[in-house]
Amino acid sequence: MTNAAECPTLSCSVTLEWLNSQNCVVRKSALKNVILRLIRNEFREIFLEILTEKGTSVNNRFQLKGITVHKKFMAEGKASINFQLQKLILLISNAPPVNLLTFLKTVFIKLSADTASTKVPIKSRLLSAKDKIIQEISPVTLQEVNKAKAKVSLPNTVTTPPTGKKRPLQTMQVMGTKKIRIASGLDPCPLTDEQKQVLEAALKGQNIFFTGSAGTGKSYLLQRILGALPPDVTVATASTGVAACQIGGVTLHSFAGIGSGQASKERCIELATRPQVQQIWRKCRHLIIDEISMVEGEFFEKLEYVARIVRNNERPFGGIQLILCGDFLQLPPVCRDAKPGQAKFCFQSAVWDQVIHTSFELNKVHRQADPEFIKILQNVRIGRITPEISDKLISTSKHKIEVEGILATRLCSHMQDADLINRTKMAELPGETKRFAAVDSDPYISKQLDQQTPVASVIELKVGAQVMLMKNLNVSEGLVNGARGVVTKFNEDGMPAIRFCSRKEYVIRPDRWVVKAAGGTILTRKQLPLRLAWAFSIHKSQGLSLDCVEMSLSRVFEAGQAYVALSRAKNFDTLRVLDFDPKQVWANPEVLAFYRKFRRTLHAMEIVPLGKKDRKHY
């Protein structure tokens, strides 16, 4: 499949609206499943051409001159281009968000760096053939990027021009709430070879499962896959509400519409054939499930059965493309009726081999850089503790990891323990308590948003409170999800100033979370992106990278819990393990057997990951 960054085309649906002199719509044309292409004529002028999926022109070419781009809903695959001189608005929808961003960046850079501003004589135009020398525009070059930066007089961003200042008509204005960054490359962050392999398989329509140890970039890759698929027919789900919120999706139970899934198959079909639920099932073409390790096997089987019946399609999962992501050696399924360690994994279900066509394993670790620490974590992941590993972990109990008044976060196996520690430590602090209440789109669903967003409806803070940032605010400054800090003061607006481990102090203001509910309803919460961080539960910490962390694993009750806790640390120097006992670390034997078979299959199919290969089998 062609890389969107190398080919200035975009697959989407468009609606064309022609305006009169009063800017009222006088004619409208809707086109589904088309390709937008950037081309030049013999005079080097840039046009946008609309093609069918088969590559034939629909006789729609519009010169990109004097245009305004509105991109507020770009994350949903939507944007609009206003051709002011031609009295035309082109509405883009159902475009893969990443490809849409790349396409609009290409348009901006090409127009900004364009040197074909000399007016073409009328005689030359009259003598020119209508379609003479039409060619596809070339990929963006670094020289063009630099020209675009210089032209807008802004080193890194492009925004709406100040009021009263006009730009030349060969450039464009960009309207929206967020800024478009002009980078030397159009990809936000290059993928590794093994990540590219997974992305290519997903875009080819294969049913895939990809796994990897903690910190191998599974969540980032999942975001890239999501951004490359058409949003109207793609459903992003996860086994938990917080995980679903992080990928902008819904919980798997909410999507399925069959309640807890503990009812009979017949009852599940009754629930799924309700008109609103059935419409969601039939519209879905790509189903993404994150944290697949926490999805119970029998529920997975019922989903597959429901998909075939509701969609009236006997292909596995009713013909829906499945993209599953997770690590079975981390947290296991949660099942009300099953005791710890007895819940059935998805790979143990009768339908797993039928619905998964291709599997991948990511090997390159990004969270940790120390090879020794990575090797220890890989051994902990499979429950192997040698005397050397044990001695190394025991030695961390003497680590002094507090920095500038920032204490280590204690990871607890039980959520109640973490909550008790935070309440107790907060009560012990002197001074006034500041209370911050969330602003929810619907006050009656606050409890639901407590489960589906990483922040609480009410946050109470004092000077000296240990906190954790729950959202990426500024990656270059270290303001990332999981960053640790301490409240130093409250400013004149009452907002908390936080000193982070980077030793920099920032005023933190409310941010916004968007949650999709069943039926496509959008719920929002506006709240400080903070949580108290004297203690944190191991389950809640999954996916985070913590600056300084300590743990006592004496109350671990599930296979993989110790590994999840230890892998939150970035290196040995930021880790403190209290009272370590090798008996606290184990892996589920059935999961180990699954991964042994999994790796043999990878080798047999010659799709061994392209990163560093570990040929040791366990």
C-alpha positions as CSV (number, residue, x, y, z in Angstrom):
1,M,0.0,0.0,0.0
2,T,1.3,3.4,-0.9
3,N,2.5,5.6,2.0
4,A,0.3,8.6,2.4
5,A,3.3,10.7,3.1
6,E,4.8,9.9,-0.3
7,C,1.6,10.2,-2.4
8,P,-0.5,13.3,-2.2
9,T,-3.9,11.5,-2.4
10,L,-6.8,11.0,0.0
11,S,-9.5,8.4,0.1
12,C,-12.7,9.8,1.5
13,S,-16.3,10.9,0.8
14,V,-17.0,14.5,-0.3
15,T,-20.0,16.9,-0.7
16,L,-19.7,19.8,-3.1
17,E,-21.8,22.9,-2.3
18,W,-22.0,25.7,-4.8
19,L,-22.8,29.2,-3.4
20,N,-24.5,32.3,-4.9
21,S,-23.4,35.9,-4.3
22,Q,-25.2,35.8,-0.9
23,N,-23.3,32.7,0.1
24,C,-26.4,30.6,0.0
25,V,-26.1,27.0,-1.2
26,V,-27.7,26.8,-4.7
27,R,-26.5,23.3,-5.7
28,K,-25.2,20.3,-3.9
29,S,-23.5,17.1,-5.0
30,A,-22.5,14.1,-2.7
31,L,-19.8,11.7,-3.8
32,K,-19.0,8.6,-1.8
33,N,-15.7,6.6,-1.9
34,V,-13.6,9.0,-4.0
35,I,-10.0,9.9,-4.2
36,L,-8.7,13.5,-3.9
37,R,-5.5,14.1,-5.8
38,L,-3.2,17.1,-6.1
39,I,-2.1,17.9,-9.7
40,R,-0.3,20.6,-11.7
41,N,-1.0,22.0,-15.1
42,E,1.5,23.2,-17.7
43,F,1.7,26.6,-15.9
44,R,2.7,24.9,-12.6
45,E,-0.7,25.9,-11.0
46,I,-2.0,23.4,-8.4
47,F,-5.4,21.8,-8.7
48,L,-7.4,19.4,-6.6
49,E,-8.9,16.6,-8.7
50,I,-11.7,14.2,-7.6
51,L,-11.4,10.7,-8.9
52,T,-13.5,7.5,-8.4
53,E,-11.9,4.6,-6.6
54,K,-11.1,3.1,-10.0
55,G,-9.0,6.1,-10.8
56,T,-11.3,7.7,-13.4
57,S,-12.0,11.5,-13.2
58,V,-15.4,12.7,-12.4
59,N,-14.7,15.9,-14.2
60,N,-14.1,17.9,-11.0
61,R,-10.9,19.9,-10.9
62,F,-10.6,23.0,-8.7
63,Q,-7.6,25.4,-8.6
64,L,-6.2,25.7,-5.1
65,K,-6.1,29.5,-5.0
66,G,-7.5,31.7,-2.3
67,I,-8.8,28.8,-0.2
68,T,-9.7,28.5,3.5
69,V,-9.4,25.2,5.3
70,H,-11.5,24.4,8.3
71,K,-10.1,21.5,10.3
72,K,-11.8,21.6,13.7
73,F,-13.1,18.0,13.3
74,M,-10.1,16.6,11.6
75,A,-9.8,13.9,14.3
76,E,-13.1,12.5,13.1
77,G,-11.9,12.4,9.5
78,K,-13.7,15.6,8.6
79,A,-12.6,19.0,7.1
80,S,-13.8,21.5,4.6
81,I,-12.1,23.6,1.9
82,N,-13.7,26.9,0.9
83,F,-12.8,27.9,-2.7
84,Q,-13.6,31.6,-2.2
85,L,-13.0,32.6,-5.8
86,Q,-15.1,29.8,-7.2
87,K,-17.9,30.1,-4.7
88,L,-17.6,26.5,-3.7
89,I,-17.2,24.6,-0.5
90,L,-15.8,21.0,-0.5
91,L,-16.8,19.0,2.6
92,I,-14.5,16.0,3.3
93,S,-15.8,13.2,5.5
94,N,-14.9,9.6,6.4
95,A,-11.2,10.2,5.7
96,P,-8.6,8.4,7.7
97,P,-7.5,11.1,10.2
98,V,-3.7,10.6,9.8
99,N,-4.0,10.6,6.0
100,L,-6.3,13.7,6.2
101,L,-3.7,15.5,8.3
102,T,-0.9,14.5,5.9
103,F,-3.0,15.6,2.8
104,L,-3.8,19.1,4.3
105,K,-0.1,19.5,5.4
106,T,0.9,18.7,1.8
107,V,-1.6,21.3,0.4
108,F,-0.4,24.0,2.8
109,I,3.4,23.3,2.2
110,K,3.0,23.1,-1.6
111,L,1.0,26.3,-1.7
112,S,3.3,28.2,0.6
113,A,6.4,27.1,-1.2
114,D,4.9,27.6,-4.7
115,T,6.8,29.9,-6.9
116,A,4.3,29.8,-9.8
117,S,2.8,33.2,-8.9
118,T,3.5,34.9,-12.2
119,K,0.3,35.8,-14.0
120,V,-0.2,33.6,-17.1
121,P,-1.0,35.7,-20.3
122,I,-4.5,35.2,-21.6
123,K,-3.1,34.2,-25.1
124,S,-1.1,31.4,-23.5
125,R,-4.2,30.0,-21.8
126,L,-6.3,30.2,-25.0
127,L,-3.6,28.3,-27.0
128,S,-3.2,25.7,-24.3
129,A,-5.2,22.4,-24.6
130,K,-7.7,21.9,-21.8
131,D,-5.9,18.9,-20.3
132,K,-2.4,19.6,-21.5
133,I,0.5,18.4,-19.3
134,I,-1.5,17.4,-16.2
135,Q,0.7,15.6,-13.7
136,E,0.5,14.4,-10.1
137,I,2.2,16.7,-7.7
138,S,5.6,15.5,-6.3
139,P,6.1,14.6,-2.6
140,V,7.0,17.3,-0.2
141,T,10.7,18.1,0.1
142,L,12.7,19.6,3.0
143,Q,13.3,22.7,0.9
144,E,9.6,23.2,0.5
145,V,9.0,22.8,4.2
146,N,11.6,25.5,5.0
147,K,10.1,27.8,2.4
148,A,6.7,27.3,4.0
149,K,8.1,28.1,7.5
150,A,9.8,31.2,6.2
151,K,6.6,32.4,4.4
152,V,4.4,32.3,7.4
153,S,7.1,33.8,9.6
154,L,6.3,31.1,12.3
155,P,9.0,28.6,13.0
156,N,6.9,25.6,13.9
157,T,3.2,26.2,13.4
158,V,0.5,27.5,11.1
159,T,-2.6,29.1,12.4
160,T,-5.3,31.5,11.4
161,P,-3.6,34.8,10.3
162,P,-4.1,37.9,12.5
163,T,-7.2,40.0,11.7
164,G,-6.6,42.6,9.1
165,K,-3.6,40.9,7.6
166,K,-4.2,39.3,4.2
167,R,-2.2,36.4,2.7
168,P,-1.4,36.0,-1.0
169,L,-4.1,34.1,-2.7
170,Q,-1.8,31.3,-3.7
171,T,-1.5,30.3,0.0
172,M,-4.2,29.2,2.3
173,Q,-5.7,30.0,5.7
174,V,-6.1,27.2,8.3
175,M,-9.1,27.5,10.7
176,G,-9.4,25.3,13.8
177,T,-8.9,24.9,17.5
178,K,-5.6,23.1,17.2
179,K,-2.4,24.1,15.3
180,I,-0.9,22.2,12.4
181,R,2.7,21.6,13.0
182,I,5.0,21.8,10.0
183,A,7.7,19.1,10.6
184,S,10.5,18.2,8.2
185,G,8.7,14.9,7.8
186,L,4.9,14.4,7.6
187,D,4.9,11.4,10.0
188,P,4.5,12.5,13.6
189,C,7.0,9.8,14.7
190,P,8.5,7.2,12.4
191,L,7.4,3.6,13.0
192,T,9.9,0.8,13.4
193,D,10.1,-1.9,10.8
194,E,8.1,-4.3,12.9
195,Q,5.4,-1.7,13.6
196,K,5.2,-0.9,9.9
197,Q,4.6,-4.6,9.2
198,V,1.6,-4.6,11.5
199,L,0.2,-1.4,10.1
200,E,0.5,-2.8,6.5
201,A,-1.3,-6.0,7.5
202,A,-4.1,-4.0,9.1
203,L,-4.5,-1.8,6.1
204,K,-4.7,-4.8,3.8
205,G,-7.8,-5.9,5.7
206,Q,-6.3,-8.9,7.5
207,N,-7.6,-10.0,10.9
208,I,-4.6,-9.5,13.1
209,F,-3.5,-9.9,16.7
210,F,-0.3,-8.1,17.8
211,T,1.3,-8.4,21.1
212,G,4.5,-7.4,22.9
213,S,6.0,-6.8,26.3
214,A,5.3,-3.5,28.2
215,G,6.7,-0.4,26.6
216,T,7.0,-1.8,23.1
217,G,4.7,0.8,21.6
218,K,1.5,-1.2,21.3
219,S,-0.8,1.7,22.2
220,Y,1.0,4.1,19.9
221,L,0.8,1.7,17.0
222,L,-2.9,1.2,17.7
223,Q,-3.4,4.9,17.5
224,R,-1.6,5.0,14.1
225,I,-3.8,2.1,12.8
226,L,-6.9,4.0,14.0
227,G,-5.7,7.1,12.2
228,A,-5.2,5.3,8.9
229,L,-8.7,3.7,8.8
230,P,-12.0,5.4,7.7
231,P,-13.7,6.5,10.9
232,D,-17.3,6.1,9.8
233,V,-16.9,2.3,9.6
234,T,-14.2,1.8,12.3
235,V,-15.1,1.1,15.9
236,A,-12.4,1.4,18.6
237,T,-13.1,-0.5,21.7
238,A,-11.2,-1.7,24.8
239,S,-11.9,-4.0,27.7
240,T,-12.0,-1.2,30.3
241,G,-13.4,2.3,30.2
242,V,-10.1,4.1,30.8
243,A,-8.3,2.2,28.1
244,A,-11.2,2.9,25.7
245,C,-11.0,6.6,26.5
246,Q,-7.3,6.7,25.7
247,I,-8.0,5.5,22.2
248,G,-11.1,7.6,21.8
249,G,-13.4,4.6,21.7
250,V,-16.0,2.8,23.7
251,T,-15.9,-0.2,26.0
252,L,-16.4,-3.5,24.2
253,H,-19.5,-4.2,26.2
254,S,-21.0,-0.9,25.2
255,F,-20.4,-1.6,21.5
256,A,-21.8,-5.1,21.7
257,G,-25.0,-4.0,23.3
258,I,-25.5,-7.4,25.0
259,G,-25.0,-6.3,28.6
260,S,-22.5,-8.3,30.7
261,G,-22.6,-11.1,28.2
262,Q,-23.5,-13.7,30.8
263,A,-27.0,-14.3,29.4
264,S,-27.7,-17.1,27.0
265,K,-26.8,-16.8,23.3
266,E,-30.5,-16.5,22.5
267,R,-30.9,-13.6,24.9
268,C,-27.8,-11.9,23.6
269,I,-29.2,-12.0,20.1
270,E,-32.5,-10.4,21.3
271,L,-30.4,-7.6,22.8
272,A,-28.2,-7.1,19.8
273,T,-31.1,-7.0,17.3
274,R,-32.6,-3.9,18.9
275,P,-32.7,-1.4,16.0
276,Q,-30.1,1.0,17.3
277,V,-27.6,-1.8,18.4
278,Q,-28.1,-3.7,15.1
279,Q,-27.4,-0.6,13.1
280,I,-24.0,-0.2,14.8
281,W,-23.1,-3.8,14.2
282,R,-24.0,-3.7,10.5
283,K,-22.2,-0.5,9.9
284,C,-18.9,-1.7,11.5
285,R,-16.3,-2.9,9.1
286,H,-13.2,-2.7,11.3
287,L,-13.4,-3.6,15.0
288,I,-10.4,-2.7,17.2
289,I,-10.1,-4.3,20.6
290,D,-7.4,-3.0,23.0
291,E,-6.3,-4.8,26.1
292,I,-7.6,-8.1,24.6
293,S,-5.9,-10.0,27.5
294,M,-8.7,-8.8,29.9
295,V,-11.6,-9.9,27.6
296,E,-13.1,-13.2,28.9
297,G,-13.0,-16.1,26.5
298,E,-16.7,-17.0,26.7
299,F,-17.7,-13.4,26.1
300,F,-15.5,-13.3,23.0
301,E,-17.2,-16.5,21.7
302,K,-20.7,-14.9,22.2
303,L,-19.5,-11.8,20.4
304,E,-18.4,-13.8,17.4
305,Y,-21.8,-15.6,17.3
306,V,-23.8,-12.4,17.7
307,A,-21.8,-10.8,14.9
308,R,-22.6,-13.6,12.4
309,I,-26.3,-13.6,13.3
310,V,-26.9,-9.9,13.5
311,R,-25.0,-9.2,10.3
312,N,-26.5,-12.2,8.5
313,N,-23.0,-13.2,7.4
314,E,-21.6,-16.7,8.2
315,R,-18.0,-15.5,7.8
316,P,-16.0,-15.4,11.1
317,F,-17.2,-12.4,13.1
318,G,-19.7,-11.7,10.5
319,G,-17.1,-10.5,8.0
320,I,-15.8,-7.7,10.3
321,Q,-12.1,-7.1,10.2
322,L,-10.6,-7.7,13.7
323,I,-7.5,-5.8,15.0
324,L,-6.7,-7.1,18.5
325,C,-3.9,-5.8,20.7
326,G,-2.7,-6.8,24.1
327,D,-0.3,-8.9,26.2
328,F,-1.7,-12.0,27.8
329,L,1.3,-12.1,30.2
330,Q,0.1,-8.9,31.8
331,L,-3.4,-8.6,33.4
332,P,-5.8,-11.5,32.9
333,P,-9.6,-11.4,32.2
334,V,-11.9,-10.1,34.8
335,C,-14.9,-12.4,35.4
336,R,-17.3,-12.0,38.3
337,D,-17.9,-15.7,38.8
338,A,-14.4,-17.0,38.3
339,K,-11.7,-17.1,41.0
340,P,-8.3,-15.5,40.4
341,G,-6.4,-17.5,37.7
342,Q,-9.5,-19.4,36.5
343,A,-11.0,-17.0,33.9
344,K,-10.8,-18.2,30.3
345,F,-8.6,-16.3,28.0
346,C,-9.6,-15.3,24.4
347,F,-7.0,-17.5,22.8
348,Q,-8.7,-20.5,24.7
349,S,-12.0,-19.9,22.9
350,A,-13.1,-22.1,20.1
351,V,-13.2,-19.3,17.6
352,W,-9.8,-17.7,18.2
353,D,-8.0,-19.6,15.4
354,Q,-10.9,-19.1,13.0
355,V,-11.0,-15.3,13.4
356,I,-7.3,-14.4,13.6
357,H,-5.4,-14.7,10.3
358,T,-2.0,-13.2,11.2
359,S,-0.2,-12.5,14.5
360,F,2.8,-10.3,15.3
361,E,5.0,-9.6,18.3
362,L,6.7,-6.3,18.9
363,N,10.2,-6.8,20.4
364,K,11.8,-3.4,20.5
365,V,11.3,-1.8,24.0
366,H,10.9,2.0,24.0
367,R,10.0,2.7,27.6
368,Q,13.3,1.5,29.1
369,A,16.8,2.1,27.6
370,D,18.9,0.1,30.0
371,P,19.6,-3.4,28.4
372,E,20.1,-5.0,31.8
373,F,16.8,-3.7,33.1
374,I,15.0,-4.8,29.9
375,K,16.4,-8.3,30.3
376,I,15.3,-8.6,33.9
377,L,11.8,-7.4,32.9
378,Q,11.6,-10.0,30.1
379,N,12.5,-12.7,32.6
380,V,9.9,-11.4,35.2
381,R,7.3,-11.4,32.4
382,I,7.6,-15.2,32.0
383,G,7.9,-15.8,35.8
384,R,11.6,-16.7,35.7
385,I,13.5,-15.3,38.7
386,T,17.2,-16.3,39.0
387,P,19.3,-15.6,42.1
388,E,21.0,-12.8,40.2
389,I,17.6,-11.1,39.3
390,S,16.4,-11.6,42.9
391,D,19.5,-9.9,44.3
392,K,19.2,-7.1,41.9
393,L,15.6,-6.4,42.8
394,I,16.2,-6.7,46.5
395,S,19.0,-4.1,46.2
396,T,16.6,-1.5,45.0
397,S,15.0,-1.3,48.5
398,K,17.9,1.0,49.4
399,H,17.3,3.4,46.5
400,K,16.7,7.0,47.3
401,I,14.4,8.1,44.5
402,E,12.7,11.2,46.0
403,V,13.4,14.3,44.0
404,E,12.7,17.9,45.1
405,G,9.9,16.9,47.5
406,I,8.4,14.5,44.9
407,L,7.8,11.1,46.7
408,A,7.8,7.7,45.0
409,T,4.3,6.5,44.0
410,R,3.4,3.3,45.9
411,L,1.9,0.7,43.6
412,C,-0.8,-1.5,45.3
413,S,-2.3,-4.7,44.2
414,H,-5.7,-3.6,45.6
415,M,-7.4,-0.4,44.6
416,Q,-8.9,0.1,48.1
417,D,-5.3,0.1,49.6
418,A,-4.3,2.9,47.2
419,D,-7.4,5.0,47.9
420,L,-6.8,4.6,51.7
421,I,-3.2,5.7,51.4
422,N,-4.1,8.8,49.3
423,R,-6.9,9.9,51.7
424,T,-4.7,9.4,54.8
425,K,-1.7,11.3,53.4
426,M,-4.0,14.1,52.1
427,A,-5.6,14.5,55.6
428,E,-2.1,14.7,57.2
429,L,-1.1,17.7,55.1
430,P,-1.6,21.1,56.8
431,G,-3.2,24.1,55.0
432,E,-6.4,24.8,53.1
433,T,-8.0,22.2,50.8
434,K,-8.8,23.4,47.2
435,R,-11.7,21.5,45.6
436,F,-12.0,21.2,41.8
437,A,-15.3,19.9,40.4
438,A,-15.5,18.5,36.9
439,V,-17.8,20.1,34.3
440,D,-19.6,17.1,32.6
441,S,-21.7,17.3,29.5
442,D,-24.4,15.6,31.5
443,P,-24.4,15.8,35.3
444,Y,-26.4,12.6,35.5
445,I,-23.6,10.5,34.0
446,S,-20.8,11.6,36.4
447,K,-20.4,8.1,37.8
448,Q,-20.1,6.6,34.3
449,L,-17.4,9.2,33.4
450,D,-15.6,8.3,36.7
451,Q,-15.2,4.8,35.2
452,Q,-14.4,5.9,31.7
453,T,-12.0,8.8,32.2
454,P,-8.7,8.8,34.2
455,V,-9.8,11.7,36.3
456,A,-12.4,12.0,39.1
457,S,-15.5,14.2,39.2
458,V,-14.0,15.9,42.2
459,I,-10.3,16.5,42.9
460,E,-9.1,17.9,46.3
461,L,-5.6,19.4,46.5
462,K,-3.4,21.0,49.0
463,V,0.1,22.5,48.8
464,G,2.4,19.5,49.2
465,A,0.0,17.0,47.6
466,Q,1.7,14.3,45.5
467,V,0.1,14.2,42.1
468,M,0.4,12.5,38.7
469,L,-0.4,14.0,35.3
470,M,-3.0,12.0,33.5
471,K,-2.7,13.4,30.0
472,N,0.0,14.3,27.5
473,L,0.2,18.1,27.6
474,N,3.7,18.8,26.2
475,V,5.9,15.9,25.4
476,S,9.0,17.9,24.7
477,E,8.8,19.5,28.2
478,G,8.1,16.1,29.9
479,L,4.5,16.9,30.6
480,V,3.3,13.4,29.7
481,N,0.8,10.8,31.0
482,G,2.3,9.5,34.2
483,A,4.6,12.4,35.0
484,R,5.0,12.8,38.8
485,G,4.9,16.2,40.6
486,V,4.0,18.0,43.8
487,V,1.7,21.0,44.4
488,T,3.8,24.0,45.3
489,K,1.2,26.7,45.4
490,F,-2.1,28.0,43.9
491,N,-1.9,31.0,41.5
492,E,-4.2,34.1,41.5
493,D,-6.8,32.1,39.5
494,G,-6.8,29.3,42.1
495,M,-5.1,26.9,39.7
496,P,-2.4,24.6,41.1
497,A,1.3,25.1,40.3
498,I,3.0,21.7,40.0
499,R,6.8,21.1,40.2
500,F,7.6,18.0,38.2
501,C,10.5,15.6,38.2
502,S,12.0,17.7,35.4
503,R,12.4,20.4,38.2
504,K,10.2,22.7,36.2
505,E,7.1,24.3,37.6
506,Y,3.9,24.6,35.6
507,V,0.4,25.9,36.3
508,I,-2.1,23.1,35.4
509,R,-5.5,24.0,34.1
510,P,-8.6,22.0,33.3
511,D,-8.4,19.8,30.2
512,R,-11.1,18.0,28.2
513,W,-11.9,14.3,27.8
514,V,-14.2,13.0,25.1
515,V,-16.0,9.6,25.7
516,K,-18.1,7.8,23.1
517,A,-21.1,6.1,24.6
518,A,-23.3,3.4,23.0
519,G,-25.2,4.6,20.0
520,G,-22.6,7.2,19.2
521,T,-23.5,9.7,21.9
522,I,-20.5,11.9,22.8
523,L,-19.9,12.6,26.5
524,T,-17.3,15.1,27.8
525,R,-15.6,15.9,31.0
526,K,-13.5,19.0,31.7
527,Q,-11.3,18.6,34.7
528,L,-7.7,19.1,36.0
529,P,-5.6,16.3,34.4
530,L,-4.4,15.2,37.8
531,R,-4.7,12.4,40.3
532,L,-3.4,12.0,43.8
533,A,-0.2,9.9,43.6
534,W,1.0,8.8,47.0
535,A,-0.4,5.5,45.9
536,F,-1.8,4.0,42.7
537,S,-3.3,0.6,41.9
538,I,-1.4,-1.8,39.6
539,H,-4.5,-2.1,37.4
540,K,-4.9,1.6,37.0
541,S,-1.1,2.0,36.2
542,Q,-1.2,-0.2,33.2
543,G,0.1,1.7,30.2
544,L,1.8,4.4,32.3
545,S,5.5,5.2,32.6
546,L,6.3,6.5,36.1
547,D,9.1,8.8,37.1
548,C,9.6,7.3,40.5
549,V,7.8,4.2,41.8
550,E,8.0,1.8,44.8
551,M,6.1,-1.4,45.5
552,S,5.5,-4.2,48.0
553,L,4.3,-7.2,46.1
554,S,3.3,-9.2,49.1
555,R,-0.4,-9.0,48.3
556,V,-0.2,-9.8,44.6
557,F,-3.0,-12.2,43.7
558,E,-2.9,-12.5,39.9
559,A,-0.3,-13.8,37.4
560,G,1.4,-10.9,35.7
561,Q,0.6,-8.3,38.4
562,A,4.2,-8.2,39.6
563,Y,5.4,-7.7,36.0
564,V,3.0,-4.9,35.3
565,A,4.1,-3.1,38.4
566,L,7.8,-3.5,37.8
567,S,7.6,-2.5,34.1
568,R,6.1,0.9,35.0
569,A,9.6,2.1,36.0
570,K,11.8,3.7,33.4
571,N,15.1,2.4,34.9
572,F,16.6,0.9,38.1
573,D,17.4,4.3,39.6
574,T,13.7,5.2,39.7
575,L,12.5,1.9,41.2
576,R,12.3,0.7,44.8
577,V,11.0,-2.8,45.6
578,L,10.3,-3.5,49.3
579,D,10.5,-7.0,50.8
580,F,11.0,-8.8,47.5
581,D,10.2,-12.5,47.4
582,P,10.6,-14.5,44.2
583,K,7.4,-16.4,45.0
584,Q,5.5,-13.2,44.3
585,V,6.4,-13.5,40.6
586,W,4.7,-16.0,38.4
587,A,3.2,-16.4,34.9
588,N,0.1,-18.3,33.9
589,P,1.2,-21.7,32.5
590,E,-1.5,-21.7,29.8
591,V,-0.4,-18.3,28.6
592,L,3.2,-19.5,28.5
593,A,2.1,-22.5,26.4
594,F,0.2,-20.1,24.1
595,Y,3.2,-18.0,23.5
596,R,5.5,-21.0,22.9
597,K,3.1,-22.1,20.1
598,F,2.6,-18.5,19.0
599,R,6.4,-18.1,18.4
600,R,6.7,-21.4,16.6
601,T,4.0,-20.3,14.3
602,L,5.7,-17.0,13.6
603,H,8.9,-18.8,12.7
604,A,7.1,-21.3,10.5
605,M,5.3,-18.5,8.6
606,E,8.6,-16.6,8.3
607,I,7.2,-13.4,9.8
608,V,9.7,-13.1,12.5
609,P,9.8,-9.5,13.8
610,L,12.5,-7.4,12.3
611,G,13.7,-6.0,15.7
612,K,16.2,-7.7,18.0
613,K,15.4,-11.5,18.0
614,D,15.4,-13.5,21.2
615,R,15.7,-17.2,20.2
616,K,15.4,-18.5,23.7
617,H,12.1,-20.3,24.2
618,Y,10.5,-20.8,27.5
